[in-house]
Amino acid sequence: MPPFWKGFLAGLLVGAVAALLLSPGTGEENRALLRQRLQEAQEAARKAAREQEEALRARYRHIVGAPTEGREEA
C-alpha cells in the first residue's frame, strides 16, 4: 500500500477516535447517530450502484445492439 494511503487511513482512524472521545453526546447517543449515518451511507451507496448498473446496461445495449429487457427480437 502506498505511503499516502497508509497516512490517510491512520489520519481517518485518529480523527474518528478523537471525534468520539470529544463529542458532547453520551455513548448511546453517539452509537445511535453513527448507526443512522452508516445506514444512510449504505443506502446512498446502493442507490449509486443501481444507477451505475442501469447506465452501464443501457450503454452495453446501445453498443452491442441488444434488445431491451422484456423484448425479444423477432
Secondary structure, 3 states (H helix, E strand, C coil): CCHHHHHHHHHHHHHHHHHHHHCCCCHHHHHHHHHHHHHHHHHHHHHHHHHHHHHHHHHHHHHHCCCCCCCCCC
